[in-house]
Amino acid sequence: MQSLAMIENWPVTNAAAAVVRADGTVAGSYGPTARRFPLASVTKPLAAYAALVAYEEGAVELDEPAGPEGSTVRHLLAHTSGLAFDEHRVANAPGTRRLYSNAGFETLGEHIAKATGIPFADYLREAVFEPLGMAATSLPEDGSPARDAVSTVDDLTRFAAELQAPRLLDARTVLEAMTVVHPGLSGVLPGYGYQKNNDWGLGLEIRDTKSPHWTGASSSPRTFGHFGQSGTFLWVDPDAGAACVALADRDFGPWAVAAWPPFTDAVLAELAA
């Protein structure tokens, strides 16, 4: 795909990208796709997937108590537990605001570890990475489930294929994950400011009508995924029947705000051609 070559113009030292069709085939790739990059918050969808495996295995229930009083596993996954951004303190009542929270995902990891009797990093590896053949992906034993995984484009194409045609989870569970939890909640989308309808599913950010946004102007409202402060993103656009992964070695900033949407629009235009 010629559109992927646009990463050559990004003001970064190293970048790699790939597009995965809904049938799991790689439509194209560019750059050092076997290079390991820190994922930052692209760790969260991986951690969320492990939590959903734990749910399907019966280790946890989505609506069981977890985190602050009144919060559940579902609240933690959907950033509505009320926990602050990077502090383990309660800032809002559960279910009242979309408060993006690293602390919430760390609490989720602790909850899964306690429920399964397996350290979360090990559970994530056994539940997600190993079954999908993501041998180059890891979360340190003491790493945060919110931001500390490392991976490659090659590995994340496997995860992107799983999101579109699930093998590890029931398709109905993945459909629930990409459906808005607690519709209508407002909040701040990191890097993009206040959003009146700051929609999230279970560990997946849903584009819907957000503006500004890190995906493209032509991305469908059903597009879901995540970006990371290390200059990384993964989106799935069900209407386009494809997903895209891009990893870079420069922290998110104005360069990404300017570069990512036209890149996504070019990818979508090439897919539709």
Short mmCIF file of the C-alpha atoms (twelve columns), coordinates in Angstrom:
data_MODEL
# 
_entry.id   MODEL 
# 
loop_
_atom_site.group_PDB 
_atom_site.id 
_atom_site.type_symbol 
_atom_site.label_atom_id 
_atom_site.label_alt_id 
_atom_site.label_comp_id 
_atom_site.label_asym_id 
_atom_site.label_seq_id 
_atom_site.Cartn_x 
_atom_site.Cartn_y 
_atom_site.Cartn_z 
_atom_site.pdbx_PDB_model_num 
ATOM 1   C CA . MET A 1   0.000   0.000   0.000  1 
ATOM 2   C CA . GLN A 2   1.558   3.262   -1.163 1 
ATOM 3   C CA . SER A 3   -0.191  5.289   1.535  1 
ATOM 4   C CA . LEU A 4   1.897   3.606   4.247  1 
ATOM 5   C CA . ALA A 5   5.022   5.263   2.835  1 
ATOM 6   C CA . MET A 6   3.730   8.555   4.274  1 
ATOM 7   C CA . ILE A 7   5.436   7.588   7.535  1 
ATOM 8   C CA . GLU A 8   8.712   8.512   5.799  1 
ATOM 9   C CA . ASN A 9   7.657   12.139  6.190  1 
ATOM 10  C CA . TRP A 10  6.956   11.879  9.913  1 
ATOM 11  C CA . PRO A 11  9.509   13.779  12.059 1 
ATOM 12  C CA . VAL A 12  10.654  10.608  13.818 1 
ATOM 13  C CA . THR A 13  13.763  8.441   13.696 1 
ATOM 14  C CA . ASN A 14  11.975  5.120   13.312 1 
ATOM 15  C CA . ALA A 15  8.393   4.256   12.374 1 
ATOM 16  C CA . ALA A 16  6.581   1.226   11.055 1 
ATOM 17  C CA . ALA A 17  3.005   0.618   9.975  1 
ATOM 18  C CA . ALA A 18  0.702   -2.041  8.573  1 
ATOM 19  C CA . VAL A 19  -2.890  -2.503  7.448  1 
ATOM 20  C CA . VAL A 20  -4.838  -5.661  8.236  1 
ATOM 21  C CA . ARG A 21  -8.019  -6.639  6.440  1 
ATOM 22  C CA . ALA A 22  -11.042 -8.050  8.222  1 
ATOM 23  C CA . ASP A 23  -10.129 -11.547 7.006  1 
ATOM 24  C CA . GLY A 24  -6.785  -11.291 8.803  1 
ATOM 25  C CA . THR A 25  -4.605  -10.807 5.739  1 
ATOM 26  C CA . VAL A 26  -2.031  -8.022  5.771  1 
ATOM 27  C CA . ALA A 27  -2.901  -5.561  3.019  1 
ATOM 28  C CA . GLY A 28  0.480   -3.852  3.285  1 
ATOM 29  C CA . SER A 29  3.285   -2.912  5.641  1 
ATOM 30  C CA . TYR A 30  6.117   -0.419  5.718  1 
ATOM 31  C CA . GLY A 31  9.208   0.175   7.836  1 
ATOM 32  C CA . PRO A 32  10.891  -2.004  10.464 1 
ATOM 33  C CA . THR A 33  7.840   -4.070  11.366 1 
ATOM 34  C CA . ALA A 34  9.876   -6.417  13.597 1 
ATOM 35  C CA . ARG A 35  11.317  -3.556  15.663 1 
ATOM 36  C CA . ARG A 36  10.077  -3.425  19.257 1 
ATOM 37  C CA . PHE A 37  8.550   -0.105  20.318 1 
ATOM 38  C CA . PRO A 38  7.161   0.994   23.701 1 
ATOM 39  C CA . LEU A 39  3.380   1.031   23.303 1 
ATOM 40  C CA . ALA A 40  2.425   3.443   26.083 1 
ATOM 41  C CA . SER A 41  -1.396  3.425   26.262 1 
ATOM 42  C CA . VAL A 42  -1.806  1.019   23.355 1 
ATOM 43  C CA . THR A 43  -1.082  -1.385  26.232 1 
ATOM 44  C CA . LYS A 44  -4.646  -0.801  27.446 1 
ATOM 45  C CA . PRO A 45  -6.534  -2.676  24.688 1 
ATOM 46  C CA . LEU A 46  -4.228  -5.653  25.243 1 
ATOM 47  C CA . ALA A 47  -4.856  -5.560  28.989 1 
ATOM 48  C CA . ALA A 48  -8.588  -5.173  28.388 1 
ATOM 49  C CA . TYR A 49  -8.590  -8.230  26.133 1 
ATOM 50  C CA . ALA A 50  -6.973  -10.258 28.906 1 
ATOM 51  C CA . ALA A 51  -9.667  -9.037  31.296 1 
ATOM 52  C CA . LEU A 52  -12.337 -10.199 28.842 1 
ATOM 53  C CA . VAL A 53  -10.668 -13.606 28.611 1 
ATOM 54  C CA . ALA A 54  -10.839 -13.744 32.418 1 
ATOM 55  C CA . TYR A 55  -14.528 -12.863 32.167 1 
ATOM 56  C CA . GLU A 56  -15.228 -15.628 29.652 1 
ATOM 57  C CA . GLU A 57  -13.256 -18.102 31.768 1 
ATOM 58  C CA . GLY A 58  -15.487 -17.238 34.716 1 
ATOM 59  C CA . ALA A 59  -12.714 -15.765 36.849 1 
ATOM 60  C CA . VAL A 60  -14.469 -12.386 37.039 1 
ATOM 61  C CA . GLU A 61  -17.813 -10.833 36.182 1 
ATOM 62  C CA . LEU A 62  -18.043 -7.488  34.422 1 
ATOM 63  C CA . ASP A 63  -20.436 -6.130  37.029 1 
ATOM 64  C CA . GLU A 64  -18.680 -7.394  40.145 1 
ATOM 65  C CA . PRO A 65  -17.207 -4.805  42.540 1 
ATOM 66  C CA . ALA A 66  -13.686 -3.652  41.655 1 
ATOM 67  C CA . GLY A 67  -11.875 -0.451  42.525 1 
ATOM 68  C CA . PRO A 68  -13.547 2.371   44.475 1 
ATOM 69  C CA . GLU A 69  -16.835 1.864   46.288 1 
ATOM 70  C CA . GLY A 70  -19.613 1.538   43.744 1 
ATOM 71  C CA . SER A 71  -17.223 0.728   40.899 1 
ATOM 72  C CA . THR A 72  -17.109 -2.529  38.918 1 
ATOM 73  C CA . VAL A 73  -14.821 -4.255  36.421 1 
ATOM 74  C CA . ARG A 74  -16.948 -2.666  33.686 1 
ATOM 75  C CA . HIS A 75  -16.383 0.813   35.165 1 
ATOM 76  C CA . LEU A 76  -12.614 0.253   35.240 1 
ATOM 77  C CA . LEU A 77  -12.547 -0.900  31.618 1 
ATOM 78  C CA . ALA A 78  -14.670 2.051   30.469 1 
ATOM 79  C CA . HIS A 79  -12.821 4.784   32.409 1 
ATOM 80  C CA . THR A 80  -15.859 5.523   34.534 1 
ATOM 81  C CA . SER A 81  -14.668 4.212   37.920 1 
ATOM 82  C CA . GLY A 82  -14.037 7.722   39.204 1 
ATOM 83  C CA . LEU A 83  -10.324 7.111   39.801 1 
ATOM 84  C CA . ALA A 84  -8.030  9.997   38.916 1 
ATOM 85  C CA . PHE A 85  -5.791  9.993   35.831 1 
ATOM 86  C CA . ASP A 86  -2.527  8.848   37.376 1 
ATOM 87  C CA . GLU A 87  -3.321  8.700   41.076 1 
ATOM 88  C CA . HIS A 88  -5.072  6.037   43.104 1 
ATOM 89  C CA . ARG A 89  -7.589  8.489   44.516 1 
ATOM 90  C CA . VAL A 90  -11.283 8.963   43.826 1 
ATOM 91  C CA . ALA A 91  -12.043 12.101  41.838 1 
ATOM 92  C CA . ASN A 92  -15.659 11.397  40.809 1 
ATOM 93  C CA . ALA A 93  -18.503 9.059   41.689 1 
ATOM 94  C CA . PRO A 94  -18.515 5.926   39.493 1 
ATOM 95  C CA . GLY A 95  -20.486 6.237   36.261 1 
ATOM 96  C CA . THR A 96  -20.783 10.029  36.308 1 
ATOM 97  C CA . ARG A 97  -17.879 11.142  34.114 1 
ATOM 98  C CA . ARG A 98  -15.449 9.698   31.585 1 
ATOM 99  C CA . LEU A 99  -12.255 10.211  33.552 1 
ATOM 100 C CA . TYR A 100 -9.407  8.596   31.596 1 
ATOM 101 C CA . SER A 101 -7.430  6.710   34.219 1 
ATOM 102 C CA . ASN A 102 -4.124  4.863   34.199 1 
ATOM 103 C CA . ALA A 103 -4.812  4.142   37.855 1 
ATOM 104 C CA . GLY A 104 -8.039  2.429   36.844 1 
ATOM 105 C CA . PHE A 105 -6.214  -0.015  34.585 1 
ATOM 106 C CA . GLU A 106 -3.639  -0.678  37.261 1 
ATOM 107 C CA . THR A 107 -6.471  -1.441  39.670 1 
ATOM 108 C CA . LEU A 108 -7.998  -3.702  37.010 1 
ATOM 109 C CA . GLY A 109 -4.721  -5.594  36.658 1 
ATOM 110 C CA . GLU A 110 -4.536  -6.100  40.413 1 
ATOM 111 C CA . HIS A 111 -8.131  -7.325  40.470 1 
ATOM 112 C CA . ILE A 112 -7.530  -9.852  37.669 1 
ATOM 113 C CA . ALA A 113 -4.350  -11.080 39.357 1 
ATOM 114 C CA . LYS A 114 -6.172  -11.638 42.627 1 
ATOM 115 C CA . ALA A 115 -9.100  -13.372 40.932 1 
ATOM 116 C CA . THR A 116 -6.946  -15.716 38.850 1 
ATOM 117 C CA . GLY A 117 -4.057  -16.239 41.265 1 
ATOM 118 C CA . ILE A 118 -1.680  -15.326 38.416 1 
ATOM 119 C CA . PRO A 119 0.412   -12.129 38.225 1 
ATOM 120 C CA . PHE A 120 -1.228  -9.927  35.603 1 
ATOM 121 C CA . ALA A 121 1.807   -9.797  33.295 1 
ATOM 122 C CA . ASP A 122 1.845   -13.604 33.239 1 
ATOM 123 C CA . TYR A 123 -1.902  -13.809 32.712 1 
ATOM 124 C CA . LEU A 124 -1.706  -11.342 29.813 1 
ATOM 125 C CA . ARG A 125 1.043   -13.402 28.205 1 
ATOM 126 C CA . GLU A 126 -0.801  -16.697 28.676 1 
ATOM 127 C CA . ALA A 127 -4.254  -15.389 27.747 1 
ATOM 128 C CA . VAL A 128 -3.415  -13.134 24.782 1 
ATOM 129 C CA . PHE A 129 0.200   -13.020 23.613 1 
ATOM 130 C CA . GLU A 130 0.978   -16.730 23.427 1 
ATOM 131 C CA . PRO A 131 -2.292  -17.857 21.784 1 
ATOM 132 C CA . LEU A 132 -1.949  -15.150 19.125 1 
ATOM 133 C CA . GLY A 133 1.737   -15.855 18.481 1 
ATOM 134 C CA . MET A 134 2.813   -12.421 19.744 1 
ATOM 135 C CA . ALA A 135 6.267   -13.619 20.798 1 
ATOM 136 C CA . ALA A 136 7.880   -10.168 20.626 1 
ATOM 137 C CA . THR A 137 5.285   -8.555  22.900 1 
ATOM 138 C CA . SER A 138 5.732   -8.329  26.654 1 
ATOM 139 C CA . LEU A 139 4.664   -6.528  29.802 1 
ATOM 140 C CA . PRO A 140 7.322   -6.417  32.552 1 
ATOM 141 C CA . GLU A 141 6.435   -8.285  35.724 1 
ATOM 142 C CA . ASP A 142 6.225   -4.979  37.595 1 
ATOM 143 C CA . GLY A 143 4.890   -3.049  34.600 1 
ATOM 144 C CA . SER A 144 1.694   -1.033  34.493 1 
ATOM 145 C CA . PRO A 145 -1.218  -2.628  32.570 1 
ATOM 146 C CA . ALA A 146 -1.996  0.933   31.499 1 
ATOM 147 C CA . ARG A 147 1.200   1.778   29.604 1 
ATOM 148 C CA . ASP A 148 4.263   -0.466  29.903 1 
ATOM 149 C CA . ALA A 149 3.964   -3.116  27.167 1 
ATOM 150 C CA . VAL A 150 6.448   -3.341  24.296 1 
ATOM 151 C CA . SER A 151 5.555   -4.799  20.897 1 
ATOM 152 C CA . THR A 152 6.120   -4.786  17.148 1 
ATOM 153 C CA . VAL A 153 3.923   -3.970  14.182 1 
ATOM 154 C CA . ASP A 154 4.132   -7.625  13.151 1 
ATOM 155 C CA . ASP A 155 2.726   -8.726  16.499 1 
ATOM 156 C CA . LEU A 156 0.038   -6.058  16.628 1 
ATOM 157 C CA . THR A 157 -1.228  -7.089  13.193 1 
ATOM 158 C CA . ARG A 158 -2.114  -10.395 14.846 1 
ATOM 159 C CA . PHE A 159 -4.035  -8.565  17.549 1 
ATOM 160 C CA . ALA A 160 -5.724  -6.353  14.939 1 
ATOM 161 C CA . ALA A 161 -6.825  -9.493  13.096 1 
ATOM 162 C CA . GLU A 162 -8.185  -10.925 16.364 1 
ATOM 163 C CA . LEU A 163 -10.244 -7.793  17.000 1 
ATOM 164 C CA . GLN A 164 -11.886 -8.167  13.597 1 
ATOM 165 C CA . ALA A 165 -12.392 -11.948 13.610 1 
ATOM 166 C CA . PRO A 166 -12.117 -13.153 17.223 1 
ATOM 167 C CA . ARG A 167 -10.707 -16.570 18.042 1 
ATOM 168 C CA . LEU A 168 -9.844  -16.069 21.706 1 
ATOM 169 C CA . LEU A 169 -13.185 -14.518 22.641 1 
ATOM 170 C CA . ASP A 170 -16.789 -15.018 21.659 1 
ATOM 171 C CA . ALA A 171 -17.653 -12.498 18.932 1 
ATOM 172 C CA . ARG A 172 -20.491 -11.228 21.136 1 
ATOM 173 C CA . THR A 173 -17.999 -10.261 23.840 1 
ATOM 174 C CA . VAL A 174 -15.921 -8.290  21.343 1 
ATOM 175 C CA . LEU A 175 -19.080 -6.616  20.044 1 
ATOM 176 C CA . GLU A 176 -19.849 -5.542  23.605 1 
ATOM 177 C CA . ALA A 177 -16.292 -4.233  23.971 1 
ATOM 178 C CA . MET A 178 -16.742 -1.986  20.927 1 
ATOM 179 C CA . THR A 179 -20.140 -0.708  22.128 1 
ATOM 180 C CA . VAL A 180 -20.388 2.493   24.161 1 
ATOM 181 C CA . VAL A 181 -20.514 1.933   27.916 1 
ATOM 182 C CA . HIS A 182 -22.459 4.613   29.819 1 
ATOM 183 C CA . PRO A 183 -23.456 6.665   26.728 1 
ATOM 184 C CA . GLY A 184 -23.508 10.440  26.916 1 
ATOM 185 C CA . LEU A 185 -20.712 10.935  29.421 1 
ATOM 186 C CA . SER A 186 -18.401 13.872  28.839 1 
ATOM 187 C CA . GLY A 187 -14.713 14.041  29.605 1 
ATOM 188 C CA . VAL A 188 -11.258 14.872  28.328 1 
ATOM 189 C CA . LEU A 189 -9.688  12.804  25.559 1 
ATOM 190 C CA . PRO A 190 -5.951  13.049  26.357 1 
ATOM 191 C CA . GLY A 191 -4.211  15.276  23.838 1 
ATOM 192 C CA . TYR A 192 -7.479  16.418  22.260 1 
ATOM 193 C CA . GLY A 193 -9.343  18.178  25.025 1 
ATOM 194 C CA . TYR A 194 -12.923 18.131  26.284 1 
ATOM 195 C CA . GLN A 195 -15.406 15.969  24.395 1 
ATOM 196 C CA . LYS A 196 -19.126 16.269  25.084 1 
ATOM 197 C CA . ASN A 197 -19.688 12.611  24.176 1 
ATOM 198 C CA . ASN A 198 -16.420 11.005  25.198 1 
ATOM 199 C CA . ASP A 199 -17.383 7.499   24.147 1 
ATOM 200 C CA . TRP A 200 -15.563 4.330   25.210 1 
ATOM 201 C CA . GLY A 201 -16.324 0.656   25.149 1 
ATOM 202 C CA . LEU A 202 -14.557 -1.937  27.274 1 
ATOM 203 C CA . GLY A 203 -10.948 -0.801  27.010 1 
ATOM 204 C CA . LEU A 204 -11.486 0.530   23.497 1 
ATOM 205 C CA . GLU A 205 -11.954 4.168   22.581 1 
ATOM 206 C CA . ILE A 206 -14.829 4.677   20.141 1 
ATOM 207 C CA . ARG A 207 -14.553 7.500   17.636 1 
ATOM 208 C CA . ASP A 208 -18.255 8.294   17.215 1 
ATOM 209 C CA . THR A 209 -18.569 12.095  16.753 1 
ATOM 210 C CA . LYS A 210 -15.429 13.187  18.608 1 
ATOM 211 C CA . SER A 211 -13.734 16.255  17.181 1 
ATOM 212 C CA . PRO A 212 -10.830 16.819  17.100 1 
ATOM 213 C CA . HIS A 213 -9.632  13.236  16.936 1 
ATOM 214 C CA . TRP A 214 -6.515  11.226  16.148 1 
ATOM 215 C CA . THR A 215 -8.166  9.156   13.394 1 
ATOM 216 C CA . GLY A 216 -9.144  10.533  9.983  1 
ATOM 217 C CA . ALA A 217 -11.915 12.788  8.759  1 
ATOM 218 C CA . SER A 218 -13.162 9.827   6.713  1 
ATOM 219 C CA . SER A 219 -13.001 7.342   9.602  1 
ATOM 220 C CA . SER A 220 -16.426 5.918   10.356 1 
ATOM 221 C CA . PRO A 221 -18.092 6.699   13.698 1 
ATOM 222 C CA . ARG A 222 -17.786 2.988   14.521 1 
ATOM 223 C CA . THR A 223 -13.989 3.167   14.406 1 
ATOM 224 C CA . PHE A 224 -12.398 2.029   17.646 1 
ATOM 225 C CA . GLY A 225 -8.916  1.555   19.020 1 
ATOM 226 C CA . HIS A 226 -6.330  3.446   21.042 1 
ATOM 227 C CA . PHE A 227 -3.321  5.693   20.739 1 
ATOM 228 C CA . GLY A 228 -0.318  5.988   23.003 1 
ATOM 229 C CA . GLN A 229 1.837   8.842   24.236 1 
ATOM 230 C CA . SER A 230 4.914   7.085   22.821 1 
ATOM 231 C CA . GLY A 231 3.744   7.889   19.276 1 
ATOM 232 C CA . THR A 232 1.705   4.741   18.663 1 
ATOM 233 C CA . PHE A 233 -1.796  3.859   17.534 1 
ATOM 234 C CA . LEU A 234 -4.071  1.018   16.506 1 
ATOM 235 C CA . TRP A 235 -7.483  1.570   14.970 1 
ATOM 236 C CA . VAL A 236 -10.127 -0.748  13.561 1 
ATOM 237 C CA . ASP A 237 -12.726 0.656   11.156 1 
ATOM 238 C CA . PRO A 238 -15.501 -1.943  10.770 1 
ATOM 239 C CA . ASP A 239 -17.062 -0.006  7.899  1 
ATOM 240 C CA . ALA A 240 -13.777 -0.094  5.968  1 
ATOM 241 C CA . GLY A 241 -13.214 -3.742  6.869  1 
ATOM 242 C CA . ALA A 242 -9.680  -3.049  7.996  1 
ATOM 243 C CA . ALA A 243 -7.380  -2.078  10.836 1 
ATOM 244 C CA . CYS A 244 -4.179  -0.060  10.939 1 
ATOM 245 C CA . VAL A 245 -1.204  -0.172  13.298 1 
ATOM 246 C CA . ALA A 246 1.490   2.511   13.429 1 
ATOM 247 C CA . LEU A 247 4.394   2.647   15.875 1 
ATOM 248 C CA . ALA A 248 7.030   5.376   16.170 1 
ATOM 249 C CA . ASP A 249 9.838   6.382   18.478 1 
ATOM 250 C CA . ARG A 250 8.829   9.970   19.178 1 
ATOM 251 C CA . ASP A 251 6.419   10.943  21.930 1 
ATOM 252 C CA . PHE A 252 2.954   12.105  20.924 1 
ATOM 253 C CA . GLY A 253 2.727   15.834  20.296 1 
ATOM 254 C CA . PRO A 254 1.765   18.404  17.669 1 
ATOM 255 C CA . TRP A 255 3.581   16.376  15.020 1 
ATOM 256 C CA . ALA A 256 1.187   13.453  15.577 1 
ATOM 257 C CA . VAL A 257 -1.894  15.680  15.708 1 
ATOM 258 C CA . ALA A 258 -0.889  16.980  12.260 1 
ATOM 259 C CA . ALA A 259 0.348   13.714  10.717 1 
ATOM 260 C CA . TRP A 260 -1.996  10.981  11.844 1 
ATOM 261 C CA . PRO A 261 -5.402  12.062  10.416 1 
ATOM 262 C CA . PRO A 262 -4.202  12.613  6.817  1 
ATOM 263 C CA . PHE A 263 -2.284  9.336   7.025  1 
ATOM 264 C CA . THR A 264 -5.454  7.504   8.075  1 
ATOM 265 C CA . ASP A 265 -7.486  9.238   5.372  1 
ATOM 266 C CA . ALA A 266 -4.933  8.163   2.752  1 
ATOM 267 C CA . VAL A 267 -5.037  4.570   3.994  1 
ATOM 268 C CA . LEU A 268 -8.835  4.519   3.888  1 
ATOM 269 C CA . ALA A 269 -8.901  6.075   0.423  1 
ATOM 270 C CA . GLU A 270 -6.490  3.443   -0.891 1 
ATOM 271 C CA . LEU A 271 -8.528  0.649   0.668  1 
ATOM 272 C CA . ALA A 272 -11.687 1.992   -0.984 1 
ATOM 273 C CA . ALA A 273 -10.107 2.460   -4.409 1 
# 
